[in-house]
């Protein structure tokens, strides 16, 4: 092919990349919304861009932004699932973590009772919505509302709502159980 003739794939790809650049912030927000942490969100965004670069962009570029939102969300959820599988809901299988959290006293009966309470609290925590659980865990680790906003990319109102609804749901679940 002669250098002075345009490649039929170059122009649509260039247009797609230009449109991607203009919607980058929205795509990163989508990745952040569905991810557990900022690093996972960045991985999901990068995977979505790789998919765009390796596949042909949609023929109608008017739908590119919606298509990329869908791909980004799907990739963020895939990264999240793999991270949750890796971390597991309880951290470790042999119960050592529960023993460390539950009680540092030598009385076996007291250790057992506290371990059961901690295990029940963890089970209830995993019945919450992921965003509520995340906000509550961050607050339990000592993060302020402003720090949670920054870490999660949420507004102050959303953090407040997640914490309030998460606490209320935990109370409901605890009273029912």
N, C-alpha and C positions, 0 to 999 in steps of 0.2 A: 504494500500500500504506500502511496506517495505521501511524503510528509506534509504537503500543502493541502491535502484532502482531509476533512475532519473525520475522526473515528465516530461511528454512530453511537457507541456506548459512552464516549467521553463526556459529551454534553449533558445527557441525563444524570450521569454520576456526579458531575460537577454541580448541577442544579440541586441534586439530592443532598450533597455535602453542604452546600450553601444554606439550604433549608434546615439541615441538621444543626448547623452552627447557630441559627436564629432560635431554635427551640431547645438548645442544650440545657438551659436552666430549668425548664419545665420537666425535661426528661430526668435530670438529676434529682429533682424533687420527687418524682414518681419512684425512682429507684430507692431514695431515702425512706419514703413512706412505707415501703414493703420490706425493708431490710432491717436486720437486727442492729447494725452499726454502720458507721460512715464508710469503713473499709469495704464491707460487703456491698454497700450501695455503689461504691466506685467500681467494684468488680462487675456488678450487674450492668452498670452503664457501659463499661468497656466491652462486655460481651455483646450487648445490644448493638453497639457501633460495629463490632466485628461482623455480626450477622448482616448488617446493612452493607458493609464493604464486600463481603463474600457472596452475597446474593444480589440479584438484580433489584434495583429499587422498584417500587410499584410503578406501573406504566403511567398512572395518573398521579402526578406529584402532589396534587391537592390532598390526597389521602396519606401522604408520607408521614405527617406528624401523628396522625391517629395510629398508623401502623407501627411507628416507632414507640409510641406510648404503650401499645399492647406488647410489643417485643420486650421493652424495658421492664414492664411489670412482670411478665412471664419469667424473665431472667432473674429478677430480684427475688421472686418467690422460689425459684429453683436454688439459688444461692442460700436463701434462708432455710429451705428444707435440708440441704446438705449440712449446713451449720448446726441445725437443731439435732440432726442425726448424730453428728460428731460429738456435740455437747451432751446430748441425752437430757431427759427431763430431771434427772436426779444427780447428775454429775458423775457418779461412779456406782458400780454394781455391788461392791462388797460392803457397803454401808459405812465405810470409814468416815466419809464426809458427815453423815448423819450423826455418828458418834461424836465427832468434834463439835458439831453445832449443838447437839442436844444437851450434853451435860459433862462437866469436868469433875464430877464427884464420884467417889469410888463405890457408892452403894449401888449394887446391881439392879435392885428394884426401881430406884429413882432414875437410873440411867435408862432403863427400859421404858418407863412412863414418859420421860421427856423425849426419848427417841420417837415414840409413837406419836406424840403431839407434833413434833417437828415434821415427821413424815406426812401427817395429815395436813399440816399447814402448807407444805410443798405441793401436795396433791390438789388442795383448794386453789393455790396460786396458779396452777396450770389449767384450771377451769376458767380463768379470766380471759378476756380478749387479749391478744398479744400486746397491744399498745398500753392497755391498763397494767398488765403485768410488768412491762418494761418500765413504765413510769414509777410504779411502786417499788420495784427493785432498785432503781437508781436513787429514789428518795431514801430507801433503807440504807444505801451505801453512803449517804450523807450529801448527795448532790442537792443544790438549791433549785428552786423553780427555774431561775434564769439559766443555770447550767444544764438542766434537763432540756430546756428550749433549744439551747445551742447544740447539745449532743444529738438530739433527735430531729432537729430542723422543724420543730413545732412552734406554734404560737403559745403565748402564756395562757390563753383561754383553753387551748387544747390540753395543755399539761394539767391545768386545774381540773378540767372535766375528766380526764383519764384517771387522775388521782382520786377524785371524789367518787366517781362511778366504780372504780376498782375497790375502794374501801367499802362502799355500800354493798357491792356484790359479795365481797369476802364475808361481811357480816351476815348476809342472807345465807350464804352457803354454810357458814359455821353454825348458824342457828338451826338450819335444816338437818345438818349431819349430826 
